[in-house]
Amino acid sequence: MTEALYLAVAGLTARVAAPDAGVLAAFAERLPPALPARARRGADATWALERVSGGPLLRIRRDGRAGGRARTCEDAVERVVFDVSLFFARRARGLAFFHAGAVAWKGRAILLPGRSFSGKSTLVAALLRAGARYLSDELALVDGAGCVHPWARPLALRRPRGGADRLAPEAFGARAVTGPLSAGAIVFVRH
């Protein structure tokens, strides 16, 4: 039986299907919250992982077409998550996507742009412990009015020896923001 998540951003819906609940849980750890079943509708784009019989390979399909293969579940999930994020970034009208962490402080959003491995998630986690609310640790979605929309996937905190722990904002005593907030600051920091 195939399991699926539905995600919605800026009026677009994506469907991500997995061959089992374990793989679906890996998607849920890396993507923003899925739509509840009652809110689901047809998808603008679909992704599916299928197990290739007789081996560990996974076939990736995008809108029913071949999208590659992966040797591990981790690799397949990461490739699909990247592609789903890119789909929304390219197709979402009225939103610009920035590689940045984002938190809410005193009713305004603070954006923390940075490259991969620059410490965005670590800084977001520290700010959550200090009382900020969570918007994102990876992508800041900004509309034309300067409001920042949440991309509230679990935070990915890298381990020293590789891999990452994925933690909900509640693990830091914080809550996720559910709607857009005006940007109050863009902070460029160097670690």
Secondary structure, DSSP 8 states (H G I E B T S, - for coil): --EEEEEEETTEEEEEEESSHHHHHHHHHHSS----GGG----SEEEEEEE-TTSS-EEEEETTEEEEEESSHHHHHHHHHHHHHHHHHHH-TTEEEEEEEEEEETTEEEEEE--TTSSHHHHHHHHHHTT-EEEESSEEEEETTSEEE-----EEEE-TTS-EEEE-GGGGT--B--S-EEEEEE-----
